[in-house]
Amino acid sequence: MRFVKPVFKSIMTIVIFALVVLVPIKIVPMVHQWLEEREAGHKKHAAEVHDEKMHELASDQPNTLVVAPDVFKSMRMTVAEVQPPVSPEPLKLDGSLFLLSNSMVHQHSRFAGDVVEIGEFEDPVAVGSGSDSVPDKPREKRPLQFGDFVHKGQLLAVIWSKEIGEKKSELVDAVSKYEFDRKALKAMESAREGTVAGMKLIEANRNVEADLVAIDKAERTLKSWQVSIPELEAIRNEAQKIRERAGRPDDSLTRNWARVEVRSFVEGTIVEKNVNVGDYVNTDLVLFKIADLSRMNVLAHAYEEDLSVLEGIPQGARDWKIFVKADPREEPLRGSFDRIGDIIDPTQHTALVMGWVDNSRGRLRVGQFITARVELPVPADEVTIPVSALVDQDGNSFVFVRSPANPQRFTRRQVFPVRRRDDLVSLARRPRWRSSDAAVEPLAVGDWVVTTGGLQLAAELTYLESQAKTELTSK
């Protein structure tokens, strides 16, 4: 047994050496010879094909092959008709909702003073549901608060301001003084001549004129503070009534003497409230912010490669549909965009697209994430072919077009793909940029292009052209 093991190891070593060294020495030349014979056979076949003129260059038209009918059939070549342009895929832009900047109204008080009243909002009382509900039950009134809808001219707050009360009192004083000075002047003018000194008469006239100026000044100030004409007339009459009442004021006027009403300038929703009864406010404080939420501002982000497409849409056709990401099952809302930002975000390489969306149904909320879908117009200067018809060579795209006069002739034309969709590719009918081939003939709807076998035709055309150049050089 000890002798058998060394012998077995020696035999295995010899076998492994033969497999590793001797076999490759014998097999490699055989494989090399087989490959050479195979390549020679291919060259012979190609020469036979060209000798038989299965393909040939057209002598009267450049970049054109003449293909025999049996070759067309044997290569299983197929063609397809050039179609009109198809609608591009809608452009989808991510964004969010904001308040319309020009719809926000900041309500101030024209005077500093104490808040004595907040406007009321009629809120329906929840009284049950189903058959037990009472829709005609009186509504509960409560002070206005954040989120309430208000109408134009609706009372928001009442301020008690001594400033307007003092100005009203100045007008009463001016009217009262005018009546006194006017009566004094009239008495002087009716006196016998010589009993009143001339300077006294002039001074009385001057006092009446000064009273008229004071009345006009007080009225102009009150009008600038938006005091109504009927209220001004009531203040004027108050001076006469005070004398008739022996100095006692009118209680109905006293209750509203220093009252300042703050009313809404617009119709909208209260989005901010900064005042309550008992607060002291000045003219700088924003009491309420009221915004029109029937429309919302949309800020969406478009990648820079899509900006040229968006800018190409005419102003009157820049519509989009807004989808709320939180509830994609909801029907889209309509709106439009009107501005495209001039600044590219350095991180995302996007620009802002600004527009609006209709919110008359009140479904949207400020700050929500949305997707804006822009339907792109069908370009008039494009045609559509199957993507399989494209032949890429040297960084350019080509197709082979069948001649309408001779179905055996196929001309290579350079094309300019602009967009792909599924198994179709859209081509610009004319180059939108400078082409290396100055003699580019555009495709037209109704042309027929090769969809199967284009690569073989391109290789054959390149071979025949090189052969023709070689023959021309040799001569």
C-alpha positions in Angstrom: 0.0 0.0 0.0 2.8 2.3 0.7 4.2 1.7 -2.8 0.9 2.2 -4.6 0.2 5.8 -3.3 3.5 7.3 -4.7 2.8 5.6 -8.1 -0.7 7.0 -8.2 0.5 10.5 -7.4 3.1 10.3 -10.2 0.4 9.2 -12.7 -1.9 12.0 -11.7 0.9 14.6 -12.0 1.6 13.4 -15.5 -2.1 13.5 -16.5 -2.5 17.1 -15.1 0.7 18.2 -16.9 -0.6 16.8 -20.2 -4.0 18.6 -19.8 -2.5 21.9 -18.8 0.5 22.1 -21.2 0.2 19.6 -24.1 -3.6 19.9 -24.8 -3.6 23.7 -25.3 -0.6 23.5 -27.5 -2.6 21.2 -29.8 -6.0 22.8 -29.5 -5.1 26.5 -29.8 -3.8 26.2 -33.4 -6.9 24.2 -34.4 -9.2 26.9 -33.0 -7.3 29.6 -34.7 -7.5 27.8 -38.0 -11.2 27.4 -37.6 -11.7 31.1 -36.9 -9.7 32.1 -40.0 -11.7 29.7 -42.2 -15.0 31.2 -40.7 -13.9 34.8 -41.3 -12.8 33.9 -44.9 -16.2 32.3 -45.5 -17.9 35.5 -44.3 -15.7 37.6 -46.5 -16.4 35.3 -49.5 -20.2 35.5 -48.8 -20.0 39.3 -48.6 -18.1 39.5 -51.8 -20.6 37.2 -53.4 -23.5 39.4 -52.1 -21.9 42.5 -53.6 -21.0 40.8 -56.8 -24.6 39.8 -57.2 -25.6 43.4 -56.7 -28.1 42.6 -53.9 -27.6 46.2 -52.7 -26.2 49.0 -54.8 -25.8 52.8 -54.6 -28.1 55.0 -56.6 -26.1 57.0 -59.1 -28.5 59.9 -59.3 -29.2 60.5 -55.6 -26.7 60.6 -52.6 -27.2 58.5 -49.5 -29.6 56.1 -51.4 -29.6 52.4 -51.7 -31.3 50.2 -54.2 -32.5 47.0 -52.6 -33.7 44.0 -54.6 -37.2 42.8 -53.8 -36.0 39.3 -52.7 -33.4 40.9 -50.4 -36.1 43.1 -48.9 -38.1 40.0 -48.2 -35.1 37.9 -47.0 -34.0 40.6 -44.5 -37.6 40.8 -43.3 -37.6 44.6 -43.6 -40.7 46.4 -42.5 -41.8 50.0 -43.0 -44.2 52.4 -41.3 -45.9 55.6 -42.3 -44.9 58.9 -40.8 -47.7 60.2 -38.5 -48.8 63.6 -37.3 -47.5 64.8 -33.9 -48.9 63.3 -30.8 -49.7 65.1 -27.6 -46.7 65.4 -25.3 -46.9 63.9 -21.8 -48.3 66.5 -19.4 -45.7 68.3 -17.4 -46.0 67.7 -13.6 -44.8 70.3 -11.2 -44.6 69.9 -7.4 -45.5 73.0 -5.3 -47.5 74.4 -2.5 -50.3 76.9 -1.8 -50.0 80.4 -0.5 -52.3 83.4 0.1 -52.7 85.8 -2.8 -50.4 88.7 -1.8 -52.7 91.3 -3.3 -55.8 90.0 -1.6 -54.7 90.5 2.0 -56.2 93.5 3.8 -54.7 94.8 7.1 -57.4 96.5 9.1 -56.2 99.3 11.4 -58.0 101.8 13.6 -57.9 105.4 12.4 -57.6 106.5 16.1 -56.0 105.3 19.3 -58.4 104.2 22.0 -60.1 101.5 24.0 -61.8 98.5 22.3 -65.4 98.5 23.6 -67.0 96.1 21.2 -66.1 93.3 18.7 -68.3 92.6 15.7 -70.6 89.7 15.8 -70.8 86.6 13.7 -74.0 84.6 13.3 -73.1 80.9 13.9 -75.6 78.2 13.3 -76.3 76.2 16.5 -75.8 72.4 16.2 -79.2 71.1 17.4 -78.9 67.4 16.4 -79.2 65.5 13.2 -81.7 63.6 11.1 -85.4 64.2 11.7 -84.7 65.8 15.1 -82.8 68.7 13.6 -84.4 72.1 13.7 -83.1 74.2 10.8 -85.2 77.3 11.6 -83.9 77.6 15.2 -82.5 81.1 15.9 -78.7 81.4 15.4 -76.4 82.0 18.3 -74.3 85.3 18.0 -70.7 85.4 19.1 -67.8 87.8 18.7 -65.8 87.4 15.5 -62.8 85.1 15.6 -60.1 83.6 13.5 -61.5 81.8 10.4 -64.8 83.6 10.2 -66.1 84.9 6.9 -67.0 88.6 6.8 -68.7 90.8 4.2 -67.6 94.1 2.8 -68.7 96.9 5.2 -69.4 94.4 8.1 -68.6 95.8 11.6 -65.4 94.4 13.0 -64.7 96.4 16.1 -65.7 99.6 18.0 -63.0 101.9 19.4 -63.7 104.6 22.0 -61.3 107.4 21.1 -61.1 110.7 22.9 -59.3 112.2 19.9 -62.4 112.1 17.7 -64.6 113.2 20.6 -62.4 116.2 21.1 -62.5 117.1 17.4 -66.3 116.8 17.4 -66.4 119.1 20.4 -64.2 121.5 18.5 -66.7 121.6 15.7 -69.5 122.2 18.2 -67.5 125.0 19.8 -66.7 126.6 16.4 -70.3 126.5 15.3 -71.5 128.0 18.6 -68.9 130.7 18.5 -69.8 131.5 14.9 -73.5 131.9 15.8 -72.6 134.3 18.6 -70.1 136.3 16.5 -72.6 136.4 13.6 -75.3 137.8 15.8 -72.9 140.4 17.3 -71.9 141.5 13.8 -75.5 141.8 12.8 -76.3 143.9 15.8 -73.4 146.2 15.1 -74.4 146.6 11.5 -78.0 147.4 12.5 -77.0 150.1 15.1 -77.2 153.8 14.2 -74.3 155.2 12.3 -71.6 156.6 14.6 -72.5 154.5 17.7 -70.1 151.7 16.8 -66.5 152.4 16.0 -65.2 151.4 12.7 -62.5 149.2 14.1 -65.0 147.3 16.2 -67.0 146.6 13.1 -63.9 145.3 11.3 -63.0 143.2 14.3 -66.4 141.7 14.4 -66.2 140.8 10.7 -62.8 139.3 11.3 -64.2 137.1 14.2 -67.0 135.8 11.9 -64.5 134.9 9.2 -62.2 133.2 11.7 -65.2 131.2 13.0 -66.0 130.0 9.5 -62.4 128.9 9.0 -62.4 127.0 12.2 -65.7 125.3 11.3 -64.3 124.4 7.9 -61.1 123.1 9.4 -62.9 120.9 11.9 -65.3 119.5 9.2 -62.5 118.7 6.8 -60.6 116.9 9.5 -63.7 114.8 10.5 -64.4 114.1 6.8 -60.8 112.9 6.4 -61.5 110.6 9.3 -64.5 109.2 7.3 -67.2 110.7 9.5 -70.4 110.6 7.5 -72.2 113.7 6.3 -75.4 113.0 8.4 -73.2 112.7 11.5 -71.6 116.1 10.7 -75.0 117.7 10.4 -76.0 116.2 13.7 -72.8 117.7 15.3 -73.7 121.1 13.8 -77.2 120.9 15.2 -75.8 119.9 18.6 -74.5 123.4 19.2 -78.0 124.9 18.8 -79.6 122.2 20.8 -77.2 122.6 23.7 -78.3 126.2 24.0 -81.9 125.2 23.8 -81.4 122.5 26.5 -79.5 125.1 28.7 -76.2 123.3 28.3 -77.4 119.8 28.9 -76.0 117.3 26.2 -78.1 115.0 24.1 -77.7 111.4 25.5 -78.2 109.8 22.1 -75.2 111.8 20.8 -73.2 111.3 23.9 -73.3 107.5 23.6 -71.7 107.7 20.2 -69.6 110.9 20.6 -66.2 109.1 20.8 -67.3 106.0 18.9 -65.1 104.8 16.0 -66.3 101.9 13.9 -63.8 99.6 12.1 -65.5 98.0 9.2 -64.2 95.5 6.7 -62.9 96.9 3.4 -63.3 93.6 1.6 -65.2 90.4 1.6 -63.1 87.5 2.9 -61.9 85.3 5.7 -60.3 86.5 8.9 -56.8 84.9 8.9 -55.5 86.9 11.9 -57.1 88.6 14.9 -55.1 90.7 17.3 -57.7 92.5 19.4 -60.3 91.8 22.2 -62.6 94.0 24.2 -60.7 96.0 26.8 -57.5 96.3 24.7 -56.0 99.7 24.1 -55.0 100.0 20.5 -53.1 102.6 18.5 -53.1 103.3 14.8 -50.0 101.1 14.1 -51.6 97.9 15.4 -53.1 95.5 12.8 -56.5 94.6 14.3 -57.5 92.0 11.7 -56.1 90.5 8.6 -58.7 89.6 6.0 -57.9 87.6 2.9 -59.9 86.4 -0.1 -59.5 82.6 -0.1 -61.7 82.0 -3.1 -58.4 82.0 -5.0 -55.0 80.8 -3.8 -51.5 81.5 -5.0 -49.6 78.5 -6.4 -45.8 78.3 -6.3 -44.6 75.3 -8.3 -41.1 74.2 -9.2 -40.1 73.4 -12.8 -36.7 71.9 -13.8 -34.6 74.2 -16.0 -34.9 71.8 -19.0 -38.7 72.3 -19.0 -38.6 76.1 -18.8 -38.4 76.6 -22.6 -41.5 74.4 -23.0 -43.4 76.5 -20.5 -42.3 79.8 -21.9 -43.4 78.6 -25.4 -47.0 78.4 -24.2 -49.0 81.5 -25.2 -50.1 83.8 -22.3 -53.8 83.0 -22.9 -53.3 79.3 -22.9 -51.2 78.9 -19.7 -53.8 76.7 -17.8 -53.0 74.0 -15.3 -54.9 71.5 -13.1 -54.1 71.3 -9.4 -54.1 68.0 -7.6 -53.9 67.9 -3.8 -51.3 65.4 -2.7 -53.1 64.7 0.6 -56.2 63.5 -1.4 -55.3 62.5 -5.0 -58.7 61.0 -5.5 -60.4 64.4 -5.5 -61.2 66.1 -8.8 -58.5 68.5 -10.0 -59.1 72.2 -9.6 -58.5 74.7 -12.5 -56.2 77.6 -12.6 -53.4 79.2 -14.6 -49.9 80.4 -14.3 -48.6 83.7 -15.5 -45.0 84.2 -14.3 -41.9 82.1 -14.5 -39.1 83.0 -12.1 -35.7 84.3 -13.3 -33.7 82.6 -10.6 -32.6 78.9 -10.7 -32.3 77.2 -7.4 -28.6 76.0 -7.2 -29.5 72.8 -5.3 -32.6 71.5 -7.2 -31.9 73.4 -10.5 -35.5 74.5 -10.6 -37.3 77.8 -11.2 -40.5 79.0 -9.6 -43.6 79.0 -11.7 -46.2 81.3 -10.2 -50.0 81.3 -10.7 -53.3 80.7 -9.0 -56.0 78.1 -8.5 -59.7 78.5 -8.0 -60.9 77.7 -4.4 -64.5 78.8 -4.6 -65.5 75.5 -3.0 -63.2 76.0 0.0 -61.4 72.7 -0.3 -57.8 74.1 -0.2 -55.7 75.1 2.7 -52.8 77.5 2.8 -49.5 75.6 2.8 -50.8 72.4 1.3 -48.6 70.4 -1.0 -49.9 70.1 -4.6 -49.1 68.8 -8.0 -49.7 71.1 -10.9 -50.3 69.4 -14.3 -49.7 71.4 -17.4 -51.1 70.0 -20.7 -48.5 70.8 -23.3 -49.7 71.9 -26.8 -49.2 69.7 -29.8 -46.3 71.2 -31.8 -47.1 72.0 -35.4 -43.6 71.5 -36.6 -43.2 67.8 -35.5 -43.9 64.4 -36.9 -44.0 61.0 -35.2 -42.4 57.7 -36.2 -41.7 54.4 -34.4 -38.6 54.5 -32.2 -37.3 51.4 -34.0 -36.9 53.4 -37.2 -34.0 55.5 -35.7 -30.5 54.6 -36.6 -27.8 56.2 -34.5 -24.4 56.8 -36.2 -21.5 59.0 -35.1 -23.7 60.9 -32.6 -26.4 61.7 -35.1 -29.8 60.1 -35.8 -31.0 58.9 -39.2 -33.9 57.1 -40.8 -34.2 55.3 -44.2 -37.1 56.7 -46.2 -38.7 54.7 -49.0 -39.0 56.5 -52.3 -42.7 57.0 -53.3 -41.8 56.6 -57.0 -39.6 53.5 -56.6 -40.3 51.2 -53.6 -36.8 49.6 -54.0 -35.0 52.9 -53.3 -34.2 53.9 -49.7 -32.6 57.2 -48.8 -30.9 57.9 -45.5 -32.0 61.2 -43.9 -30.8 62.9 -40.8 -33.6 63.5 -38.2 -33.8 65.4 -35.0 -35.6 63.6 -32.1 -37.1 66.0 -29.6 -39.2 63.7 -27.4 -40.0 60.1 -26.8 -43.2 58.6 -25.6 -43.7 54.9 -25.2 -42.6 53.3 -28.5 -42.9 56.5 -30.5 -40.4 59.3 -31.1 -41.3 62.9 -32.1 -39.1 64.5 -34.7 -38.7 68.2 -35.5 -39.6 68.6 -39.2 -36.8 71.1 -39.5 -33.7 71.3 -37.4 -34.1 73.6 -34.3 -30.4 73.9 -34.0 -27.4 74.0 -36.3 -26.9 70.7 -38.1 -23.6 69.2 -39.4 -25.5 68.2 -42.5 -26.6 71.3 -44.4 -28.8 69.4 -46.9 -31.3 68.1 -44.4 -34.7 67.2 -46.0 -37.5 67.2 -43.4 -39.9 64.3 -43.1 -43.5 64.8 -43.9 -46.7 63.0 -42.9 -47.3 60.2 -45.3 -43.6 59.3 -45.9 -42.6 55.7 -45.3 -39.6 54.8 -43.1 -37.8 51.5 -42.5 -38.6 50.2 -39.0 -36.8 46.8 -39.2 -33.5 46.4 -41.1 -32.3 50.0 -40.8 -29.1 49.0 -39.1 -28.2 46.6 -41.9 -29.0 49.2 -44.5 -26.8 51.7 -42.7 -23.9 49.3 -42.6 -24.3 48.4 -46.2 -24.5 52.0 -47.3 -21.3 52.8 -45.3 -19.5 49.8 -46.9 -20.6 50.7 -50.5 -19.6 54.3 -50.0 -16.2 53.3 -48.8 -15.8 51.0 -51.7 -16.7 53.7 -54.1 -14.2 56.1 -52.6 -11.5 53.4 -52.7 -12.2 52.7 -56.4 -12.2 56.5 -57.1 -8.9 56.9 -55.3 -7.3 54.0 -57.2 -8.1 55.5 -60.5 
